[in-house]
Amino acid sequence: MRTLVLPLVAAVLAGTPAVAQDSSAAYRGRPDPSDRPRNTAPVDSAEAKRWMQRFAQCVVAGDPTGARQLLATSPGSTDERDRLIRIAQQRANCLHHGKLRMQGNWMRGAIAEQLYLRAYPKPIEAAATPDAPLTARADAQKWPYQAYADCIVARNAPAADAMLRAEPGSAAEKSALQQTMPTLSSCLAGGKDSKLAIDRTMLRGYLAESLYAQRSPAG
């Protein structure tokens, strides 16, 4: 994934883990006791991820069409990069005086997650189908991580859905991940991409895109 560097007060995307600084809740229109004051030191990874979620929530609430257009781009493409830059510029008020550093695929994933949760507020109640065939969207065949997520969702959508509804790093997320583990393994077994390297943040993003595509009328 190519990295981006946006010298904005809204967001700076770079090839580093998520880092938040000088944060504010101005986009909600009122102060929040949980928000950090301005000019604070960099926060830890867990808090940075929470800020990433808040930024994505603001983006999706303010421009859901732009969020959907981002997901329609190919990962790593120039079109994707341009749309990420446009989102950061147009939604500059989402962090007000804050600054957020994250990988471009983390930003895409966070936006996909919030778009999905906004469109489908209720959890999936259907049972898992562990024997579902290995299938993926036609465009996902070119992207191993998307194909992997499509397989996971096809075989255990309830657990994937539960993971997205859990706070990052929480016991609920760990529980959902444990429920998903057999599916994670089965979707890799025997495949040509059996050694994919993926962290939990990336996994959430890819699962969100896959769930959204599966449940959307046009998906």
Backbone as a chain_set.jsonl record, in Angstrom:
{"seq": "MRTLVLPLVAAVLAGTPAVAQDSSAAYRGRPDPSDRPRNTAPVDSAEAKRWMQRFAQCVVAGDPTGARQLLATSPGSTDERDRLIRIAQQRANCLHHGKLRMQGNWMRGAIAEQLYLRAYPKPIEAAATPDAPLTARADAQKWPYQAYADCIVARNAPAADAMLRAEPGSAAEKSALQQTMPTLSSCLAGGKDSKLAIDRTMLRGYLAESLYAQRSPAG", "coords": {"N": [[0.848, -1.187, 0.0], [0.759, 2.079, -1.013], [1.969, 4.974, 0.652], [0.66, 7.991, 2.103], [1.176, 11.46, 2.608], [-0.27, 13.999, 4.163], [-0.22, 17.309, 4.737], [-2.093, 18.469, 6.751], [-4.408, 19.915, 9.137], [-6.359, 18.201, 9.618], [-5.839, 15.436, 8.968], [-3.095, 13.22, 8.691], [-1.7, 11.007, 6.611], [0.453, 8.36, 6.751], [3.156, 5.983, 6.417], [2.945, 4.633, 8.958], [1.92, 3.307, 12.185], [-1.34, 4.124, 13.593], [-1.442, 7.353, 14.947], [-2.352, 9.855, 17.155], [-2.676, 13.369, 17.713], [-3.022, 16.472, 19.501], [-5.901, 16.707, 19.765], [-9.493, 17.156, 19.191], [-13.012, 17.688, 19.79], [-14.512, 19.158, 18.078], [-15.956, 18.687, 15.765], [-18.288, 17.559, 16.553], [-19.647, 19.615, 17.537], [-19.761, 20.315, 20.202], [-18.021, 20.261, 23.356], [-16.386, 17.337, 24.674], [-16.035, 15.444, 27.578], [-14.243, 13.349, 27.502], [-12.393, 13.961, 25.617], [-9.08, 14.829, 24.648], [-6.983, 17.57, 25.708], [-5.737, 20.371, 23.761], [-2.488, 20.464, 22.174], [-1.231, 18.227, 23.328], [0.851, 15.381, 24.171], [1.806, 12.717, 21.873], [-0.609, 10.093, 21.674], [-1.358, 6.765, 22.961], [-1.429, 3.608, 21.116], [-3.985, 2.347, 21.264], [-5.715, 4.457, 21.953], [-5.265, 6.106, 19.796], [-6.388, 4.592, 17.765], [-9.03, 4.758, 18.506], [-9.466, 7.435, 17.968], [-9.142, 7.353, 15.256], [-11.43, 5.936, 14.579], [-13.372, 7.817, 15.338], [-12.836, 9.88, 13.569], [-13.472, 8.589, 11.156], [-16.196, 8.091, 11.585], [-17.18, 10.692, 11.53], [-16.537, 11.402, 8.89], [-18.138, 9.605, 7.39], [-20.691, 10.299, 8.303], [-20.85, 12.898, 7.363], [-20.375, 12.744, 4.599], [-21.525, 10.345, 3.115], [-21.774, 9.41, 0.489], [-19.301, 10.004, -0.693], [-17.758, 8.308, 0.858], [-18.667, 5.802, 0.019], [-17.852, 5.929, -2.626], [-15.106, 5.853, -2.289], [-14.732, 3.187, -1.471], [-15.301, 1.959, -3.822], [-13.067, 2.159, -5.342], [-9.963, 0.703, -6.519], [-7.805, -1.016, -4.292], [-4.824, 0.606, -3.328], [-4.613, 2.048, -5.651], [-4.209, 4.935, -7.849], [-6.549, 6.356, -8.012], [-7.783, 5.664, -5.604], [-5.979, 6.84, -3.796], [-6.274, 9.56, -4.497], [-8.912, 9.994, -3.751], [-8.789, 9.547, -1.007], [-7.197, 11.695, -0.25], [-8.9, 13.763, -1.001], [-11.034, 13.33, 0.749], [-9.799, 13.834, 3.223], [-9.233, 16.537, 2.916], [-11.772, 17.712, 2.464], [-13.153, 17.016, 4.742], [-11.932, 18.316, 6.828], [-12.686, 19.482, 9.229], [-13.288, 17.418, 10.895], [-11.409, 16.613, 12.755], [-10.704, 18.99, 13.693], [-8.471, 20.85, 15.348], [-6.816, 18.75, 15.509], [-4.45, 16.082, 14.731], [-3.915, 13.286, 12.782], [-2.211, 10.36, 12.197], [-1.931, 7.736, 9.949], [-1.88, 4.591, 8.187], [-2.798, 4.432, 4.733], [-4.486, 2.273, 4.049], [-5.547, 1.68, 6.5], [-7.137, 3.9, 7.007], [-9.001, 3.699, 4.939], [-10.158, 1.263, 5.691], [-11.251, 1.932, 8.21], [-13.191, 3.785, 7.466], [-14.793, 2.143, 5.872], [-15.727, 0.411, 7.826], [-17.286, 2.113, 9.493], [-19.167, 2.968, 7.629], [-20.479, 0.594, 7.073], [-21.549, -0.077, 9.639], [-23.227, 2.064, 10.033], [-25.076, 1.723, 7.988], [-26.118, -0.766, 8.606], [-27.308, -1.212, 11.448], [-28.122, -3.273, 13.129], [-27.086, -6.407, 14.529], [-25.936, -9.346, 12.74], [-27.973, -12.165, 12.611], [-28.1, -14.647, 11.527], [-27.039, -18.076, 11.203], [-23.667, -19.372, 11.248], [-21.962, -20.597, 8.321], [-19.934, -22.84, 7.909], [-19.121, -24.592, 5.887], [-19.389, -23.339, 3.509], [-18.697, -22.652, 0.056], [-15.488, -21.618, -1.32], [-15.651, -18.498, -2.257], [-15.51, -15.345, -3.946], [-15.904, -11.839, -4.592], [-15.851, -10.733, -7.994], [-14.027, -8.638, -8.543], [-12.442, -8.859, -6.35], [-10.754, -10.951, -6.721], [-8.332, -10.128, -7.682], [-7.144, -9.077, -5.495], [-5.729, -10.377, -2.832], [-6.251, -10.053, -0.025], [-8.837, -9.019, 0.075], [-10.235, -11.105, -1.133], [-9.775, -13.067, 0.758], [-11.153, -11.98, 2.982], [-13.736, -12.025, 1.923], [-14.193, -14.758, 1.847], [-14.164, -15.38, 4.596], [-16.404, -13.945, 5.5], [-18.404, -15.194, 4.017], [-18.435, -17.674, 5.233], [-18.631, -17.243, 7.993], [-20.29, -14.952, 8.794], [-21.712, -13.843, 11.057], [-19.783, -13.791, 13.192], [-17.812, -12.16, 12.081], [-19.25, -9.806, 11.818], [-19.788, -9.286, 14.526], [-17.236, -8.718, 15.426], [-16.737, -6.229, 14.27], [-18.518, -4.66, 15.64], [-17.495, -4.487, 18.116], [-15.426, -2.743, 20.481], [-12.203, -1.691, 19.491], [-9.536, -3.709, 20.597], [-10.859, -4.556, 22.848], [-12.395, -6.868, 25.243], [-14.622, -7.961, 24.09], [-14.036, -7.774, 21.371], [-11.868, -9.512, 21.233], [-13.149, -11.881, 21.915], [-14.914, -12.183, 19.744], [-13.027, -12.454, 17.743], [-11.851, -14.863, 18.461], [-13.985, -16.577, 17.952], [-13.967, -16.416, 15.266], [-11.598, -17.561, 14.478], [-11.387, -20.384, 13.582], [-12.537, -20.114, 11.056], [-10.849, -18.25, 9.873], [-8.584, -19.806, 9.566], [-9.529, -21.89, 7.91], [-10.109, -20.543, 5.568], [-7.651, -19.916, 4.616], [-6.401, -22.311, 4.255], [-4.844, -24.41, 1.996], [-4.912, -22.535, 0.004], [-3.483, -20.318, -2.5], [-2.559, -18.073, -1.334], [-1.643, -18.581, 1.288], [-0.092, -17.507, 3.277], [-0.68, -14.928, 4.151], [-0.036, -11.749, 5.532], [-1.494, -10.046, 8.066], [-2.841, -7.581, 10.183], [-4.876, -6.956, 13.122], [-6.3, -4.57, 12.853], [-6.267, -4.1, 10.077], [-7.662, -6.398, 9.316], [-10.235, -5.941, 10.345], [-11.018, -3.817, 8.687], [-11.036, -4.972, 6.079], [-12.947, -6.981, 6.466], [-15.159, -5.39, 6.97], [-15.569, -4.12, 4.479], [-16.196, -6.366, 2.943], [-18.496, -7.397, 4.23], [-20.21, -5.225, 3.865], [-20.426, -5.15, 1.081], [-21.609, -7.628, 0.668], [-24.113, -7.373, 1.899], [-25.263, -5.146, 0.76], [-27.665, -3.924, -1.598], [-26.687, -3.611, -4.224], [-24.44, -5.06, -4.026]], "CA": [[0.0, 0.0, 0.0], [1.528, 3.308, -1.027], [1.613, 5.833, 1.763], [0.335, 9.372, 1.799], [1.507, 12.444, 3.624], [-1.125, 15.159, 3.964], [0.11, 18.303, 5.752], [-3.345, 19.111, 7.104], [-4.773, 19.797, 10.538], [-7.361, 17.148, 9.71], [-5.296, 14.087, 9.011], [-1.852, 12.98, 7.978], [-1.577, 9.584, 6.368], [1.838, 7.987, 6.489], [3.385, 4.556, 6.582], [3.169, 4.359, 10.368], [0.683, 2.994, 12.887], [-2.149, 5.3, 13.891], [-0.974, 8.211, 16.029], [-3.178, 11.055, 17.227], [-2.135, 14.469, 18.485], [-3.726, 17.745, 19.526], [-7.225, 16.321, 19.309], [-10.614, 17.999, 19.566], [-14.323, 17.153, 19.413], [-15.241, 20.271, 17.475], [-16.863, 18.271, 14.7], [-19.58, 17.221, 17.139], [-20.307, 20.856, 17.872], [-19.729, 20.561, 21.634], [-16.892, 19.567, 23.974], [-16.625, 16.024, 25.258], [-15.102, 15.278, 28.684], [-13.235, 12.325, 27.217], [-11.439, 14.45, 24.626], [-7.818, 15.32, 25.169], [-6.77, 18.985, 25.425], [-4.818, 20.673, 22.672], [-1.05, 20.483, 22.445], [-0.835, 17.112, 24.166], [1.831, 14.485, 23.566], [1.182, 11.627, 21.12], [-1.325, 9.146, 22.512], [-0.982, 5.387, 22.689], [-2.037, 3.008, 19.929], [-5.412, 2.098, 21.467], [-6.439, 5.723, 21.875], [-5.155, 6.577, 18.417], [-7.373, 3.855, 16.971], [-10.343, 5.325, 18.814], [-9.568, 8.685, 17.215], [-9.333, 6.975, 13.864], [-12.847, 5.617, 14.469], [-14.146, 9.053, 15.412], [-12.648, 10.576, 12.295], [-14.243, 7.861, 10.146], [-17.609, 8.345, 11.859], [-17.465, 12.042, 11.045], [-16.473, 11.361, 7.429], [-19.309, 8.895, 6.866], [-21.879, 11.092, 8.615], [-20.862, 14.11, 6.547], [-20.309, 12.478, 3.153], [-21.632, 8.904, 2.865], [-21.544, 9.125, -0.928], [-17.855, 9.997, -0.879], [-17.241, 7.095, 1.495], [-18.968, 4.681, -0.884], [-16.993, 6.069, -3.805], [-13.779, 5.386, -1.896], [-14.723, 1.723, -1.477], [-15.414, 1.497, -5.211], [-11.748, 2.229, -5.978], [-9.079, -0.445, -6.305], [-6.814, -0.76, -3.242], [-3.496, 0.978, -3.787], [-4.65, 2.755, -6.932], [-4.134, 6.392, -7.831], [-7.905, 6.828, -7.736], [-7.982, 5.536, -4.158], [-5.159, 7.87, -3.146], [-6.885, 10.864, -4.742], [-10.139, 10.105, -2.957], [-8.377, 9.689, 0.388], [-6.763, 13.083, -0.093], [-10.09, 14.609, -1.087], [-11.775, 13.16, 1.997], [-9.078, 14.545, 4.28], [-9.365, 17.978, 2.689], [-13.157, 18.145, 2.592], [-13.635, 16.762, 6.106], [-10.884, 18.827, 7.711], [-13.231, 19.823, 10.54], [-13.559, 16.216, 11.685], [-10.479, 16.583, 13.882], [-10.507, 20.385, 14.061], [-7.051, 21.161, 15.478], [-6.071, 17.516, 15.74], [-3.671, 15.517, 13.63], [-3.99, 11.833, 12.857], [-1.327, 9.68, 11.25], [-2.303, 6.333, 9.782], [-1.691, 4.035, 6.859], [-3.95, 4.653, 3.881], [-5.444, 1.163, 4.113], [-6.25, 1.778, 7.779], [-8.176, 4.917, 6.85], [-10.043, 3.094, 4.101], [-10.835, 0.264, 6.497], [-12.049, 2.593, 9.244], [-14.355, 4.362, 6.797], [-15.646, 1.012, 5.492], [-16.351, -0.083, 9.052], [-18.345, 3.029, 9.916], [-20.204, 2.95, 6.599], [-21.24, -0.638, 7.291], [-22.304, 0.006, 10.89], [-24.282, 3.07, 9.846], [-26.092, 1.151, 7.1], [-26.692, -1.975, 9.208], [-27.123, -1.062, 12.896], [-28.46, -4.489, 13.874], [-26.165, -7.533, 14.291], [-26.383, -10.473, 11.919], [-28.483, -13.233, 13.466], [-28.037, -15.931, 10.818], [-26.008, -19.004, 11.67], [-22.465, -19.504, 10.419], [-22.003, -21.674, 7.324], [-18.508, -23.173, 7.766], [-18.831, -25.378, 4.688], [-19.672, -22.551, 2.301], [-17.579, -22.728, -0.899], [-14.578, -20.48, -1.411], [-16.105, -17.577, -3.298], [-15.135, -13.945, -3.73], [-16.358, -10.939, -5.648], [-14.98, -10.802, -9.172], [-12.921, -7.692, -8.442], [-11.586, -9.228, -5.219], [-9.809, -11.985, -7.124], [-7.03, -9.496, -7.896], [-6.648, -8.576, -4.22], [-5.787, -11.522, -1.916], [-6.852, -9.743, 1.269], [-10.278, -8.905, -0.119], [-10.747, -12.455, -1.376], [-9.723, -13.729, 2.065], [-12.261, -11.459, 3.777], [-14.979, -12.532, 1.337], [-14.34, -16.142, 2.292], [-14.51, -15.357, 6.019], [-17.782, -13.478, 5.621], [-19.286, -16.229, 3.473], [-18.488, -18.825, 6.135], [-18.97, -16.883, 9.37], [-20.664, -13.537, 8.818], [-22.052, -13.35, 12.405], [-18.577, -13.493, 13.971], [-17.183, -10.992, 11.458], [-20.095, -8.677, 12.187], [-19.575, -9.029, 15.954], [-15.915, -8.113, 15.586], [-16.833, -4.817, 13.912], [-19.334, -3.961, 16.635], [-16.737, -4.442, 19.363], [-14.391, -1.714, 20.598], [-10.872, -2.244, 19.211], [-8.739, -4.067, 21.764], [-11.71, -4.932, 23.975], [-12.651, -8.29, 25.458], [-15.635, -8.36, 23.104], [-13.353, -7.974, 20.095], [-11.075, -10.737, 21.353], [-14.091, -13.0, 21.879], [-15.367, -12.331, 18.355], [-11.89, -12.953, 16.964], [-11.717, -16.286, 18.778], [-15.049, -17.28, 17.233], [-13.644, -16.36, 13.842], [-10.329, -18.232, 14.206], [-11.489, -21.558, 12.698], [-12.823, -19.649, 9.699], [-9.62, -17.64, 9.366], [-7.696, -20.896, 9.15], [-10.096, -22.645, 6.785], [-10.065, -19.728, 4.35], [-6.271, -19.909, 4.138], [-5.948, -23.68, 4.001], [-4.773, -24.878, 0.617], [-4.952, -21.455, -0.975], [-2.176, -19.852, -2.97], [-2.145, -16.976, -0.467], [-1.761, -19.169, 2.621], [0.793, -16.841, 4.231], [-0.995, -13.511, 4.176], [0.29, -11.044, 6.769], [-2.573, -9.087, 8.293], [-3.044, -7.285, 11.597], [-6.285, -6.905, 13.505], [-6.909, -3.359, 12.299], [-6.496, -4.365, 8.657], [-8.697, -7.421, 9.195], [-11.528, -5.289, 10.554], [-11.347, -3.045, 7.499], [-11.388, -5.86, 4.965], [-14.223, -7.622, 6.792], [-16.205, -4.38, 6.807], [-15.845, -3.979, 3.042], [-16.838, -7.582, 2.459], [-19.85, -7.436, 4.782], [-20.996, -4.169, 3.221], [-20.701, -5.592, -0.29], [-22.518, -8.77, 0.716], [-25.449, -6.996, 2.349], [-25.798, -4.034, -0.029], [-28.451, -4.379, -2.753], [-25.878, -3.658, -5.441], [-23.242, -5.832, -3.756]], "C": [[0.879, 1.23, 0.0], [1.055, 4.214, 0.101], [1.386, 7.254, 1.3], [0.813, 10.259, 2.932], [0.7, 13.692, 3.315], [-0.832, 16.178, 5.058], [-1.113, 19.12, 6.143], [-3.567, 19.03, 8.601], [-5.767, 18.653, 10.709], [-6.733, 15.787, 9.856], [-4.007, 14.039, 8.232], [-1.715, 11.484, 7.84], [-0.136, 9.288, 6.038], [1.999, 6.509, 6.748], [3.756, 4.208, 8.0], [1.869, 3.924, 10.993], [-0.074, 4.274, 13.197], [-1.59, 6.045, 15.085], [-1.82, 9.473, 16.007], [-2.511, 12.097, 18.101], [-3.108, 15.629, 18.465], [-5.175, 17.581, 19.08], [-8.323, 17.222, 19.852], [-11.903, 17.36, 19.115], [-15.152, 18.197, 18.692], [-16.227, 19.813, 16.42], [-18.211, 17.855, 15.243], [-20.328, 18.469, 17.579], [-20.329, 21.162, 19.358], [-18.557, 19.794, 22.225], [-17.319, 18.243, 24.562], [-15.597, 15.823, 26.365], [-13.991, 14.287, 28.397], [-12.172, 12.805, 26.241], [-10.187, 14.999, 25.303], [-7.673, 16.803, 24.85], [-5.805, 19.177, 24.27], [-3.376, 20.614, 23.16], [-0.608, 19.391, 23.409], [0.185, 16.268, 23.425], [1.11, 13.419, 22.763], [0.54, 10.621, 22.061], [-0.922, 7.728, 22.14], [-1.798, 4.821, 21.533], [-3.538, 2.819, 20.082], [-6.216, 3.385, 21.344], [-6.389, 6.284, 20.46], [-6.176, 5.882, 17.526], [-8.78, 4.362, 17.251], [-10.539, 6.648, 18.078], [-9.765, 8.409, 15.732], [-10.81, 6.639, 13.628], [-13.694, 6.885, 14.451], [-14.036, 9.85, 14.112], [-13.495, 9.914, 11.215], [-15.737, 8.065, 10.34], [-18.027, 9.704, 11.31], [-17.484, 12.082, 9.52], [-17.741, 10.746, 6.851], [-20.593, 9.677, 7.13], [-21.988, 12.304, 7.697], [-20.917, 13.866, 5.052], [-20.369, 10.977, 2.876], [-21.395, 8.527, 1.407], [-20.053, 9.063, -1.226], [-17.215, 8.761, -0.278], [-17.478, 5.882, 0.607], [-18.099, 4.737, -2.133], [-15.569, 5.618, -3.505], [-13.709, 3.869, -1.972], [-14.836, 1.156, -2.886], [-14.076, 1.541, -5.938], [-10.949, 0.967, -5.694], [-8.045, -0.103, -5.239], [-5.443, -0.438, -3.833], [-3.454, 1.765, -5.075], [-4.508, 4.264, -6.747], [-5.492, 6.991, -7.501], [-8.19, 6.761, -6.24], [-7.238, 6.647, -3.424], [-5.79, 9.251, -3.297], [-8.136, 11.056, -3.887], [-9.829, 10.234, -1.468], [-7.944, 11.127, 0.671], [-7.969, 14.019, -0.088], [-10.904, 14.532, 0.202], [-11.115, 13.949, 3.122], [-9.238, 16.055, 4.142], [-10.787, 18.461, 2.955], [-13.707, 17.958, 3.996], [-12.613, 17.231, 7.136], [-11.398, 19.148, 9.109], [-13.456, 18.609, 11.425], [-12.601, 16.054, 12.863], [-10.162, 17.987, 14.37], [-9.016, 20.696, 14.144], [-6.213, 19.906, 15.678], [-5.272, 17.08, 14.53], [-3.627, 14.011, 13.828], [-3.103, 11.232, 11.783], [-1.764, 8.22, 11.153], [-1.971, 5.883, 8.37], [-2.966, 4.257, 6.047], [-4.962, 3.521, 3.957], [-6.169, 1.127, 5.451], [-7.385, 2.793, 7.679], [-9.331, 4.369, 6.024], [-10.851, 2.095, 4.919], [-11.726, 0.878, 7.559], [-13.31, 3.201, 8.65], [-15.321, 3.257, 6.374], [-16.412, 0.493, 6.702], [-17.514, 0.808, 9.484], [-19.478, 3.101, 8.902], [-21.097, 1.727, 6.787], [-22.12, -0.531, 8.534], [-23.439, 1.019, 10.791], [-25.421, 2.5, 9.002], [-26.822, -0.022, 7.742], [-26.47, -1.952, 10.719], [-27.413, -2.317, 13.71], [-27.5, -5.627, 13.525], [-26.782, -8.596, 13.387], [-26.801, -11.612, 12.84], [-28.431, -14.604, 12.799], [-26.904, -16.788, 11.365], [-24.816, -19.013, 10.718], [-22.63, -20.673, 9.454], [-20.569, -22.094, 7.007], [-18.148, -23.956, 6.516], [-19.129, -24.623, 3.396], [-18.471, -22.602, 1.363], [-16.729, -21.472, -0.883], [-15.009, -19.597, -2.573], [-15.659, -16.165, -2.942], [-15.708, -13.113, -4.862], [-15.356, -10.964, -6.796], [-13.786, -9.866, -9.047], [-11.97, -8.044, -7.31], [-10.551, -10.272, -5.596], [-8.404, -11.414, -7.323], [-6.376, -9.073, -6.586], [-6.789, -9.671, -3.167], [-6.48, -11.232, -0.593], [-8.366, -9.603, 1.162], [-10.909, -10.272, -0.346], [-10.794, -13.242, -0.068], [-10.895, -13.285, 2.936], [-13.6, -11.95, 3.243], [-15.247, -13.96, 1.785], [-14.779, -16.193, 3.751], [-15.968, -14.973, 6.211], [-18.761, -14.523, 5.102], [-19.475, -17.374, 4.462], [-18.891, -18.481, 7.571], [-19.256, -15.386, 9.48], [-21.019, -13.041, 10.221], [-20.833, -12.977, 13.235], [-17.852, -12.276, 13.411], [-17.935, -9.727, 11.835], [-19.872, -8.293, 13.649], [-18.235, -8.354, 16.2], [-15.969, -6.618, 15.289], [-17.605, -4.017, 14.947], [-18.621, -3.833, 17.979], [-15.699, -3.323, 19.329], [-13.035, -2.342, 20.309], [-10.092, -2.511, 20.496], [-9.538, -4.53, 22.961], [-11.848, -6.442, 24.1], [-13.666, -8.808, 24.441], [-15.0, -8.605, 21.742], [-12.551, -9.273, 20.125], [-11.969, -11.967, 21.285], [-14.578, -13.257, 20.452], [-14.256, -12.892, 17.484], [-11.687, -14.444, 17.209], [-12.769, -17.109, 18.041], [-14.746, -17.363, 15.737], [-12.43, -17.199, 13.477], [-10.445, -19.469, 13.316], [-11.742, -21.169, 11.239], [-11.597, -19.007, 9.074], [-8.688, -18.711, 8.821], [-8.226, -21.609, 7.916], [-10.026, -21.861, 5.484], [-8.652, -19.589, 3.799], [-5.819, -21.281, 3.673], [-5.993, -24.025, 2.524], [-4.791, -23.797, -0.43], [-3.567, -21.001, -1.376], [-1.644, -18.714, -2.108], [-2.223, -17.418, 0.992], [-0.863, -18.522, 3.66], [0.568, -15.331, 4.226], [-0.635, -12.922, 5.539], [-0.757, -9.954, 6.976], [-2.717, -8.843, 9.786], [-4.536, -7.105, 11.862], [-6.992, -5.687, 12.912], [-7.216, -3.537, 10.814], [-7.631, -5.359, 8.471], [-10.078, -6.807, 9.357], [-11.954, -4.527, 9.297], [-11.778, -3.908, 6.329], [-12.713, -6.577, 5.219], [-15.377, -6.646, 6.603], [-16.572, -4.208, 5.334], [-16.607, -5.182, 2.514], [-18.278, -7.686, 2.952], [-20.743, -6.409, 4.096], [-21.374, -4.578, 1.804], [-21.716, -6.727, -0.304], [-23.953, -8.339, 1.006], [-26.07, -5.856, 1.545], [-26.553, -4.565, -1.236], [-27.631, -4.522, -4.019], [-24.645, -4.518, -5.254], [-23.369, -7.268, -4.145]], "O": [[1.672, 1.416, 0.922], [-0.123, 4.214, 0.457], [1.861, 7.664, 0.241], [0.844, 9.838, 4.088], [0.955, 14.369, 2.319], [-1.168, 15.931, 6.216], [-1.165, 20.325, 5.896], [-2.986, 18.176, 9.27], [-5.991, 18.188, 11.827], [-7.065, 15.051, 10.784], [-3.845, 14.736, 7.231], [-1.624, 10.768, 8.837], [0.437, 9.902, 5.138], [1.082, 5.855, 7.243], [4.774, 3.557, 8.233], [0.807, 4.139, 10.409], [0.47, 5.373, 13.083], [-1.295, 5.443, 16.118], [-1.987, 10.093, 14.957], [-1.866, 11.771, 19.098], [-3.914, 15.766, 17.545], [-5.622, 18.234, 18.137], [-8.13, 17.95, 20.826], [-11.91, 16.575, 18.167], [-16.38, 18.122, 18.699], [-17.239, 20.478, 16.196], [-19.186, 17.796, 14.494], [-21.5, 18.4, 17.949], [-20.874, 22.193, 19.749], [-18.136, 18.783, 21.663], [-18.485, 18.054, 24.908], [-14.404, 16.01, 26.129], [-12.913, 14.374, 28.985], [-11.158, 12.134, 26.053], [-10.249, 15.56, 26.397], [-8.183, 17.261, 23.828], [-5.131, 18.234, 23.856], [-3.084, 20.7, 24.352], [0.293, 19.607, 24.221], [0.37, 16.41, 22.216], [-0.091, 13.227, 22.95], [1.084, 10.329, 23.126], [-0.237, 7.505, 21.142], [-2.728, 5.457, 21.036], [-4.294, 3.093, 19.15], [-7.271, 3.407, 20.71], [-7.362, 6.868, 19.983], [-6.76, 6.504, 16.638], [-9.625, 4.395, 16.357], [-11.64, 6.951, 17.619], [-10.469, 9.144, 15.04], [-11.376, 7.011, 12.6], [-14.62, 7.012, 13.65], [-15.016, 10.415, 13.626], [-14.165, 10.601, 10.444], [-16.472, 8.2, 9.362], [-19.089, 9.845, 10.704], [-18.35, 12.724, 8.925], [-18.345, 11.299, 5.933], [-21.482, 9.716, 6.28], [-23.086, 12.691, 7.299], [-21.448, 14.692, 4.309], [-19.375, 10.391, 2.449], [-20.875, 7.449, 1.119], [-19.597, 8.166, -1.935], [-16.251, 8.224, -0.823], [-16.598, 5.034, 0.456], [-17.663, 3.703, -2.638], [-14.899, 5.06, -4.374], [-12.733, 3.32, -2.484], [-14.503, -0.007, -3.114], [-13.961, 1.012, -7.043], [-11.23, 0.249, -4.735], [-7.465, 0.983, -5.271], [-4.967, -1.132, -4.732], [-2.375, 2.117, -5.55], [-4.663, 4.793, -5.646], [-5.584, 8.001, -6.803], [-8.77, 7.686, -5.672], [-7.792, 7.307, -2.545], [-5.835, 10.024, -2.34], [-8.385, 12.143, -3.367], [-10.526, 10.949, -0.748], [-8.287, 11.698, 1.707], [-8.051, 14.943, 0.72], [-11.404, 15.546, 0.688], [-11.789, 14.646, 3.88], [-9.362, 16.766, 5.14], [-10.988, 19.493, 3.594], [-14.629, 18.666, 4.399], [-12.452, 16.614, 8.188], [-10.637, 19.093, 10.075], [-13.786, 18.762, 12.601], [-12.95, 15.423, 13.861], [-9.436, 18.158, 15.349], [-8.356, 20.798, 13.11], [-5.024, 19.996, 15.984], [-5.405, 17.642, 13.443], [-3.333, 13.527, 14.921], [-3.231, 11.558, 10.603], [-1.943, 7.552, 12.172], [-1.801, 6.704, 7.469], [-4.069, 4.269, 6.593], [-6.168, 3.769, 3.932], [-7.28, 0.604, 5.539], [-8.472, 2.565, 8.21], [-10.498, 4.556, 6.371], [-12.08, 2.078, 4.852], [-12.837, 0.4, 7.788], [-14.378, 3.141, 9.26], [-16.535, 3.415, 6.502], [-17.598, 0.175, 6.611], [-18.596, 0.316, 9.804], [-20.635, 3.279, 9.284], [-22.319, 1.817, 6.674], [-23.305, -0.86, 8.485], [-24.492, 0.84, 11.403], [-26.592, 2.766, 9.272], [-27.999, -0.254, 7.465], [-25.55, -2.598, 11.219], [-26.992, -2.415, 14.863], [-27.138, -5.797, 12.361], [-28.003, -8.716, 13.292], [-26.058, -11.981, 13.749], [-28.693, -15.616, 13.448], [-25.933, -16.275, 11.92], [-24.946, -18.701, 9.535], [-23.354, -21.626, 9.742], [-20.042, -21.744, 5.951], [-16.982, -23.981, 6.121], [-19.122, -25.21, 2.314], [-17.332, -22.596, 1.83], [-17.185, -20.4, -0.485], [-14.758, -19.918, -3.735], [-15.459, -15.841, -1.771], [-15.965, -13.62, -5.954], [-14.164, -11.189, -6.591], [-12.665, -10.236, -9.396], [-10.825, -7.592, -7.296], [-9.573, -10.464, -4.873], [-7.409, -12.119, -7.154], [-5.19, -8.745, -6.562], [-7.889, -9.871, -2.653], [-7.222, -12.075, -0.089], [-9.095, -10.024, 2.06], [-11.983, -10.566, 0.18], [-11.738, -13.991, 0.181], [-11.556, -14.115, 3.56], [-14.502, -12.259, 4.021], [-16.387, -14.329, 2.067], [-15.669, -16.966, 4.103], [-16.685, -15.6, 6.991], [-19.83, -14.716, 5.683], [-20.547, -17.975, 4.524], [-19.431, -19.326, 8.285], [-18.548, -14.655, 10.172], [-20.664, -11.913, 10.561], [-20.844, -11.95, 13.915], [-17.335, -11.455, 14.168], [-17.328, -8.699, 12.136], [-19.778, -7.11, 13.974], [-18.116, -7.51, 17.088], [-15.323, -5.825, 15.974], [-17.367, -2.82, 15.11], [-19.103, -3.142, 18.876], [-15.161, -2.998, 18.27], [-12.737, -3.418, 20.826], [-9.999, -1.649, 21.37], [-8.958, -4.866, 23.993], [-11.474, -7.195, 23.201], [-13.579, -9.949, 23.987], [-15.381, -9.539, 21.037], [-12.556, -10.038, 19.161], [-11.605, -12.974, 20.678], [-14.646, -14.403, 20.008], [-14.506, -13.706, 16.595], [-11.389, -15.198, 16.283], [-12.482, -18.206, 17.562], [-15.212, -18.266, 15.042], [-12.234, -17.523, 12.306], [-9.668, -19.601, 12.371], [-11.234, -21.804, 10.315], [-11.331, -19.191, 7.886], [-8.084, -18.551, 7.761], [-7.472, -21.899, 6.987], [-9.896, -22.451, 4.411], [-8.469, -19.191, 2.649], [-4.958, -21.399, 2.801], [-7.04, -23.944, 1.883], [-4.697, -24.084, -1.623], [-2.59, -21.266, -0.676], [-0.45, -18.413, -2.128], [-2.794, -16.72, 1.83], [-0.867, -18.943, 4.817], [1.52, -14.554, 4.289], [-0.901, -13.531, 6.575], [-0.887, -9.047, 6.154], [-2.717, -9.79, 10.572], [-5.35, -7.104, 10.938], [-8.154, -5.773, 12.514], [-8.294, -3.168, 10.348], [-8.467, -5.195, 7.583], [-10.991, -7.118, 8.591], [-13.116, -4.588, 8.893], [-12.77, -3.611, 5.663], [-13.51, -6.76, 4.298], [-16.448, -7.028, 6.132], [-17.751, -4.156, 4.987], [-17.548, -5.039, 1.734], [-19.177, -8.023, 2.182], [-21.9, -6.694, 3.784], [-22.511, -4.376, 1.377], [-22.581, -6.785, -1.179], [-24.896, -8.877, 0.427], [-27.275, -5.622, 1.637], [-26.133, -5.551, -1.841], [-27.848, -5.446, -4.803], [-23.873, -4.703, -6.195], [-22.426, -8.04, -3.971]]}, "num_chains": 1, "name": "protein.A"}
